[in-house]
Amino acid sequence: MYQNLLKKISPTNMQFTRSLVNDSKYGFLKQLGLSTENPGLYDGNWGGTGKIIESISPASGEVIAKIRESTPEEVANAITKSRKAWPQWASLPAPARGEIVRQIGDELRKNLRPLGQLVSLEMGKILPESIGEVQEYIDICDYAVGLSRMFAGGIFPSERKDHALLEKWNPLGVIGVISAFNFPVAVYGWNSAIAMICGNTVVWKGAPSTPLVSIATTKIISGVLERNGIPGSVASLITGGADVGEALVNDKRVPLVSFTGSSKVGKEVALKVQNRFGKCLLELGGNNALIVASDANLEMAIRAAVFSCVGTAGQRCTTTRRLILHKSIKNEFLEKLKIAFKSIFKRIGDPMEDSVLYGPLHNQQALDAFEKSVKIAQENGGTVEFGGKRIERSGFYVEPTIISGLSPNDPIVQQETFAPIVYILEFNSLDEAITLNNNVEQGLSSSLFTNNIQNVFQWIGPLGSDCGIVNVNIGTSGAEIGGAFGGEKSTGGGRESGSDSWKQYMRRSTVTINHGTELPLAQGIKFE
């Protein structure tokens, strides 16, 4: 498809494999400030002396560009510069920091479609989802602006005469953010917008497979900072693999590391950070269930299940991976779901096209995991009700897949496969369905479709879903920025975005002020 352009590229140069000048379709790359050379380090200046990595298009399997990574030594330097910029940033009044974050949101608005196009090109999700992801960063900027005038401590009654008991919140310093490929803009936005208005600086390690998105996003932010006389190192970028991430995780000058990724890697990150008495904010795996009760509105449930199962080609942490259906409606629901899945085949294609509804998996590794999981499920007695195969075309496309006949305790059902595979389970009572929902290590998102008010309150009650996200009559995917996002158990326990998630980016001080002339002790203790 692009062989004539590939021939023009020298393997020693960091260059786009698609022409920025002659191909108007990819003019957005230039609009985002991406040139023929793409350094993957920003600490106030662009650079990087690490190895060259390739950005690959999931839709074609071809190389988009080559990027120069950071080195572990450059990670340390970036943290040094970010730490140096911190006093200037933290000393600004919170509303002044909010004003700069507002400007970042406005700049993102100007680049909404171009940055969304880049997400589709490099990550592989369809354009409406990609644009929606950039919009999510814009929304959290708006939220953070308001929060910059609202977050506060407290004043508590003191038991001692002429004493004031206060609670004050202060920034932590340099926040490390390690984000995943599936949301290469939004997750960083959740963290950075809130961390920045709280008075922290940020060092961001984006996914090594989506470096162009990270670079373009950082260019937008750095431009705003520099126009306001703020060092660009307030929002630094590092690029690379495990060695670069480990350098960030192990650095004692980074009091909080926010990590988004697998439960396995997240556990390793948590142990390393805890070993140096740092703090972790973990957003890890999900094995999410959607329960459909016998009294549910089936048409609504079908629509919700389709997006939750196959949106982003099953590569959301909130993707529905288990459909728990009441025995009385199981067959009807399954047949309708197959019809809906079949209709998707008419809308498969290049995720950059507006009309496409279903795009590719992110890379070859994801495709291999899909094929391996389907094979294991069949070997364990599962029946492929729909899909189960690779789609023969350029790129990493697979069929949305429905598998039935497996035990809820089957190892392949218990694990998270980042692909559009959903397992069908059945139940007779809501108690049984809740047990099935909770019967996995992960605890991120969960949904119940019902019109019974008793079911609703059982589901959201203390003996209901054990997940961080508990939905009724909506799917497992699609969270709003106003609520705290995160999950329990091996999902890590972290919370990002709304509610009081800002507290994780700050340290709490309990302040006692004696404004009198006596020195009473607490609890009435006498020491005279």
C-alpha positions in Angstrom: 0.0 0.0 0.0 2.8 2.4 0.9 5.8 0.6 -0.6 6.7 3.5 -2.9 7.1 5.7 0.1 8.9 3.1 2.2 11.6 2.9 -0.4 12.5 6.5 0.2 13.3 6.0 3.8 16.8 5.6 5.1 16.8 3.1 8.0 19.3 5.3 10.0 17.0 8.3 10.0 14.0 9.0 12.2 11.5 9.7 9.4 7.9 9.3 8.5 7.2 6.5 6.1 4.4 8.5 4.6 4.9 11.8 2.8 3.8 14.9 4.7 3.8 17.0 1.6 2.3 15.0 -1.1 -0.4 13.0 0.8 -3.1 15.4 2.1 -4.7 12.6 4.1 -1.8 12.7 6.5 -1.4 16.4 6.7 -2.6 16.3 10.3 0.9 15.0 11.2 2.4 18.3 10.2 -0.4 20.3 11.8 0.5 18.6 15.1 4.1 19.7 14.8 5.5 16.3 13.9 8.4 16.6 11.5 10.5 14.0 9.7 12.5 13.6 12.9 10.7 12.6 16.1 12.8 12.7 19.3 11.1 10.8 22.2 12.4 12.9 25.0 11.2 16.2 26.3 12.5 17.8 29.4 12.2 21.4 28.4 14.2 20.6 25.2 13.6 17.9 22.6 16.2 15.1 22.4 17.0 11.5 23.2 20.0 9.4 22.5 18.5 5.9 23.0 17.8 3.3 20.3 15.5 3.9 17.4 12.0 2.3 17.7 9.3 2.0 15.1 5.7 3.1 15.2 3.6 0.6 13.3 0.1 1.2 11.9 -2.3 -1.5 13.2 -4.5 -1.0 10.1 -1.7 -1.9 7.7 1.0 -3.5 9.7 3.5 -1.0 8.2 5.9 1.3 9.8 4.6 4.8 10.2 7.7 6.5 11.7 10.9 5.9 13.6 11.5 7.5 17.0 14.6 8.0 19.1 14.0 6.6 22.6 15.2 8.0 25.9 17.9 6.3 28.0 17.7 5.5 31.7 20.3 8.3 32.3 18.1 10.7 30.4 15.2 9.7 32.5 17.2 10.7 35.6 18.0 14.1 33.9 14.3 14.6 33.1 13.4 14.0 36.7 16.1 16.5 37.8 14.7 19.2 35.5 11.1 18.5 36.5 12.1 18.7 40.2 14.0 22.0 39.5 10.8 23.4 37.9 8.6 22.3 40.7 9.1 25.2 43.2 8.1 27.7 40.5 5.0 25.8 39.5 4.0 24.9 43.1 4.3 28.5 44.2 1.7 29.7 41.7 -1.7 30.1 43.3 -3.9 27.1 42.4 -6.3 29.2 40.3 -3.3 30.5 38.3 -2.3 26.9 37.6 -5.9 26.2 36.7 -5.8 29.0 34.2 -2.8 27.4 32.4 -4.6 24.0 32.4 -7.6 25.8 30.9 -5.3 27.0 28.1 -4.1 23.5 27.6 -7.7 22.4 27.2 -8.3 25.1 24.6 -5.2 24.1 22.6 -6.5 20.5 22.7 -9.8 21.8 21.3 -8.0 23.4 18.4 -6.3 20.0 17.7 -9.2 17.8 18.5 -9.6 16.1 15.1 -5.9 16.0 14.1 -4.9 14.4 17.4 -7.8 12.0 17.2 -6.7 11.1 13.7 -3.2 10.3 15.0 -4.7 8.1 17.7 -6.5 6.1 15.1 -3.4 5.9 12.9 -1.1 4.7 15.6 -3.3 3.0 18.2 -5.9 1.6 15.8 -9.2 2.6 17.5 -11.9 4.0 15.2 -12.0 7.7 14.6 -15.1 8.6 16.7 -13.6 6.8 19.7 -10.2 8.5 19.1 -11.8 12.0 18.9 -13.8 11.1 22.0 -10.6 10.2 23.8 -9.1 13.6 23.1 -12.4 15.2 24.2 -12.0 13.3 27.5 -8.7 15.1 28.1 -10.4 18.4 27.3 -13.2 17.6 29.7 -10.8 16.8 32.5 -9.0 20.1 31.9 -12.4 21.9 32.3 -13.0 19.8 35.5 -9.5 20.6 36.8 -10.0 24.4 36.3 -13.0 24.3 38.6 -11.2 22.1 41.0 -8.3 24.6 41.2 -10.7 26.9 43.0 -12.4 24.3 45.2 -10.1 21.7 46.6 -9.6 22.4 50.2 -8.6 21.1 53.6 -10.8 21.4 56.7 -11.3 22.9 60.1 -12.2 20.6 62.9 -13.3 21.3 66.5 -10.5 21.1 69.0 -11.0 19.7 72.4 -8.5 22.2 73.8 -9.2 25.9 74.6 -7.8 28.4 72.2 -6.6 25.8 69.7 -7.4 25.4 66.0 -7.3 22.0 64.4 -6.8 22.2 60.6 -6.2 19.9 57.7 -4.0 21.2 54.8 -3.2 19.6 51.5 0.1 20.3 49.7 1.6 18.9 46.4 3.9 15.9 46.4 6.4 17.1 43.8 7.3 15.1 40.7 4.5 12.7 39.6 5.5 9.7 37.4 2.8 8.7 34.9 3.1 5.4 33.0 0.2 5.0 30.6 -0.9 2.1 28.2 -1.4 1.9 24.5 -5.2 1.6 24.5 -5.8 5.1 25.8 -2.7 7.0 24.8 -4.2 10.4 25.5 -7.0 10.2 28.0 -5.3 8.4 30.9 -2.4 10.8 30.8 -4.9 13.6 30.7 -6.7 12.3 33.8 -3.4 12.3 35.7 -1.7 15.3 34.4 -4.6 17.8 34.5 -5.4 17.0 38.2 -1.7 16.6 39.2 -0.8 19.9 37.7 -3.6 22.0 39.3 -2.6 20.4 42.6 0.9 21.9 42.2 2.9 18.9 40.9 5.1 18.5 37.9 4.8 15.4 35.7 7.2 13.0 34.0 5.2 10.9 31.5 6.2 7.6 30.0 3.7 6.8 27.3 3.4 3.3 25.7 6.4 2.4 23.5 4.0 1.5 20.7 2.2 4.9 20.6 5.2 7.3 20.8 3.8 9.7 18.1 0.7 10.4 20.2 2.8 11.1 23.2 5.1 13.4 21.3 2.2 15.3 19.7 0.4 15.7 23.0 3.5 16.9 24.8 4.1 19.5 22.0 0.6 20.9 22.6 1.2 21.1 26.4 4.8 22.5 26.2 3.7 25.2 23.9 1.1 26.5 26.4 3.6 26.3 29.3 6.3 28.2 27.5 3.9 30.9 26.3 3.1 31.5 30.0 6.8 31.7 31.0 6.6 28.2 32.7 9.4 25.7 32.1 8.4 23.0 29.7 9.9 20.4 32.1 6.8 20.9 34.2 5.3 18.3 31.7 8.2 16.1 30.6 8.1 13.1 28.3 10.3 10.0 28.3 10.0 7.3 25.7 11.1 3.7 25.8 10.6 0.2 27.2 11.0 -1.6 30.5 14.5 -0.1 31.3 13.1 3.5 30.9 10.0 2.6 33.0 12.1 1.0 35.7 14.3 4.1 36.0 11.2 6.2 36.7 9.7 3.7 39.1 12.9 3.3 41.1 13.8 7.0 41.5 13.2 8.2 45.0 12.6 11.8 43.8 9.3 10.6 42.3 6.9 10.3 45.4 4.0 8.9 43.3 3.9 6.7 40.3 0.6 6.3 38.5 0.7 3.1 36.4 -1.8 1.8 33.9 -1.3 -1.7 32.5 -1.6 -5.4 33.3 -2.0 -6.7 36.8 1.2 -8.7 36.5 3.4 -5.7 35.7 1.4 -3.4 38.1 2.2 -5.7 41.0 5.9 -5.5 40.1 5.7 -1.7 39.9 3.9 -1.5 43.3 6.5 -3.7 45.0 9.4 -1.6 43.7 7.7 1.7 44.6 6.7 0.5 48.1 10.2 -0.8 48.7 11.4 2.9 48.6 8.3 4.0 50.6 6.8 5.8 47.6 3.1 5.8 46.6 1.4 4.0 43.8 -1.8 4.7 41.8 -2.7 1.5 40.0 -5.2 1.0 37.2 -4.8 -2.6 36.2 -6.7 -5.4 34.4 -10.4 -6.0 34.2 -12.4 -9.2 33.6 -15.7 -7.4 33.4 -19.2 -9.0 33.5 -22.5 -7.8 32.1 -25.5 -9.5 33.8 -28.9 -9.6 32.0 -31.8 -10.4 34.3 -35.0 -12.1 33.1 -36.9 -8.8 33.4 -34.3 -6.7 31.5 -35.0 -4.6 28.4 -33.3 -6.9 26.0 -32.9 -4.4 23.2 -31.1 -2.0 25.5 -29.0 -4.8 26.8 -28.0 -5.9 23.3 -26.9 -2.5 22.2 -24.9 -2.0 25.4 -23.3 -5.5 25.1 -22.2 -4.9 21.5 -20.3 -1.7 22.3 -18.9 -3.1 25.6 -17.8 -6.3 23.9 -16.3 -5.0 20.6 -15.6 -1.3 21.2 -11.9 -0.6 20.6 -11.8 -4.2 19.3 -12.1 -5.4 22.9 -9.0 -3.5 24.0 -10.5 -1.4 26.8 -9.8 -2.3 30.4 -13.6 -2.0 30.8 -14.5 -4.3 27.9 -17.2 -6.9 28.7 -15.4 -10.3 28.8 -18.2 -12.3 30.5 -21.9 -12.1 29.6 -23.9 -13.6 32.5 -27.4 -14.3 31.1 -30.5 -15.5 32.9 -31.4 -19.0 31.8 -34.9 -17.9 30.5 -33.5 -15.3 28.1 -30.1 -16.8 27.2 -31.0 -18.3 23.8 -33.0 -15.3 22.6 -30.3 -12.9 23.8 -27.5 -15.0 22.2 -29.2 -15.1 18.8 -29.8 -11.4 18.8 -26.2 -10.7 19.8 -25.0 -12.9 16.8 -27.1 -10.8 14.4 -25.7 -7.6 15.9 -22.1 -8.9 15.6 -22.8 -10.0 12.0 -23.8 -6.4 11.1 -20.4 -5.2 12.3 -18.7 -6.9 9.4 -20.2 -4.3 7.1 -18.3 -1.6 9.0 -14.9 -3.1 9.3 -12.0 -1.1 7.8 -9.4 1.6 8.3 -10.1 3.1 11.7 -9.3 6.6 10.3 -12.4 6.5 8.1 -15.4 8.1 9.6 -17.8 5.3 8.6 -15.8 2.5 10.1 -17.3 0.9 13.3 -14.7 -1.8 14.0 -10.9 -1.6 13.6 -7.9 -3.8 14.2 -6.1 -5.1 17.2 -3.1 -3.0 18.2 -0.3 -5.3 17.1 0.9 -8.8 16.3 1.2 -9.7 19.9 -2.5 -9.0 20.5 -3.4 -11.0 17.5 -1.4 -13.9 18.7 -3.0 -13.7 22.1 -6.5 -13.7 20.5 -5.7 -16.9 18.5 -4.2 -18.6 21.4 -7.1 -17.9 23.7 -9.7 -19.1 21.1 -7.7 -22.3 20.7 -7.4 -22.9 24.5 -11.1 -22.3 24.9 -12.0 -24.9 22.3 -9.6 -27.4 23.7 -11.3 -26.9 27.1 -14.7 -27.7 25.6 -15.9 -24.3 24.6 -18.0 -23.7 21.5 -17.3 -20.8 19.2 -20.8 -19.4 18.7 -19.5 -16.6 16.5 -16.2 -15.4 15.0 -13.0 -16.9 16.4 -10.7 -16.2 13.4 -8.3 -13.7 12.0 -9.7 -11.6 9.2 -7.6 -12.0 6.1 -6.5 -8.5 5.2 -3.6 -6.2 5.9 -3.1 -5.3 9.5 -4.2 -7.0 12.7 -7.9 -7.6 12.3 -9.9 -10.4 14.0 -13.5 -11.4 14.1 -15.5 -10.4 17.2 -16.0 -13.7 19.0 -18.6 -15.3 21.2 -17.7 -18.5 23.1 -20.1 -20.6 25.2 -20.0 -23.9 27.1 -17.1 -23.2 29.5 -17.2 -23.3 33.2 -16.9 -19.9 35.0 -13.9 -21.3 36.7 -12.1 -22.3 33.5 -8.6 -20.6 33.5 -9.2 -19.0 30.1 -12.4 -17.4 31.4 -10.7 -16.3 34.6 -8.0 -14.4 32.7 -8.1 -11.1 30.8 -7.5 -11.4 27.1 -7.2 -8.0 25.5 -9.3 -8.9 22.5 -12.9 -9.0 21.4 -13.7 -12.3 23.0 -16.8 -12.7 25.3 -17.7 -15.9 27.2 -21.4 -16.8 27.8 -22.4 -17.9 31.3 -25.9 -18.5 32.7 -27.7 -18.1 36.0 -31.0 -18.8 37.7 -31.0 -16.2 40.6 -29.4 -12.8 41.1 -27.4 -14.2 44.1 -25.9 -16.7 41.7 -25.2 -14.0 39.1 -23.5 -11.7 41.7 -21.3 -14.7 42.8 -20.3 -15.2 39.2 -19.5 -11.6 38.7 -17.3 -11.5 41.8 -15.7 -14.8 41.1 -12.6 -13.4 39.4 -9.4 -11.8 40.6 -10.1 -8.5 38.9 -12.7 -5.9 40.1 -12.9 -3.1 37.7 -16.3 -2.7 35.9 -19.7 -4.5 36.1 -23.2 -4.0 34.8 -26.7 -5.3 35.6 -29.6 -5.0 33.2 -32.9 -5.2 35.2 -36.2 -3.3 35.7 -36.6 -4.6 39.2 -35.8 -2.0 41.9 -35.0 -4.8 44.4 -32.4 -6.2 42.1 -30.8 -2.7 41.7 -30.3 -2.2 45.4 -29.1 -5.7 45.9 -26.6 -5.2 43.1 -25.2 -1.9 44.4 -25.3 -2.9 48.1 -22.5 -4.3 50.3 -23.1 -7.9 49.2 -23.5 -6.9 45.5 -20.8 -6.2 42.9 -17.3 -6.0 44.4 -16.1 -3.8 41.5 -15.0 -0.2 41.6 -17.5 0.6 38.8 -21.0 -0.7 39.3 -23.5 0.1 36.5 -27.3 -0.5 36.1 -28.8 -0.6 32.6 -25.7 0.7 30.9 -22.7 -1.3 29.6 -19.4 -1.9 31.3 -17.6 0.7 29.1 -17.9 4.4 29.0 -17.1 6.2 32.2 -17.7 9.9 32.9 -14.9 12.1 34.1 -16.9 13.4 37.1 -16.7 10.1 39.0 -13.6 8.3 40.3 -12.4 5.7 37.9 -10.7 2.5 39.1 -11.3 -0.9 40.6 -10.6 -3.3 43.4 -8.7 -6.5 44.0 -6.1 -7.2 41.3 -7.3 -4.1 39.4 -5.1 -2.3 42.0 -7.4 -0.1 44.0 -6.5 3.2 42.3 -8.9 6.0 41.5 -8.3 8.6 38.8 -10.3 11.5 37.3 -13.2 12.9 39.3 -14.7 12.8 42.8 -11.8 13.2 45.4 -9.2 11.5 43.3 -7.1 14.7 43.5 -6.1 13.7 47.1 -3.8 11.0 45.7 -1.6 13.7 44.1 -1.2 15.6 47.4 0.1 15.0 50.9 -2.1 15.7 54.0 -0.9 17.8 57.0 -2.8 17.9 60.2 -2.1 21.3 61.7 -2.7 22.3 65.3 -2.4 26.0 66.2 -2.3 27.2 69.8 -3.5 30.9 69.7 -3.8 31.2 73.5 -1.4 31.6 76.4 -1.8 28.2 78.1 -0.5 24.8 77.1 -3.1 22.2 77.7 -2.5 18.6 76.5 -4.9 16.5 74.6 -7.1 13.9 76.4 -6.8 16.1 79.5 -3.3 14.7 80.4 -1.6 16.7 83.2 2.2 17.0 83.1 3.0 19.8 85.5 
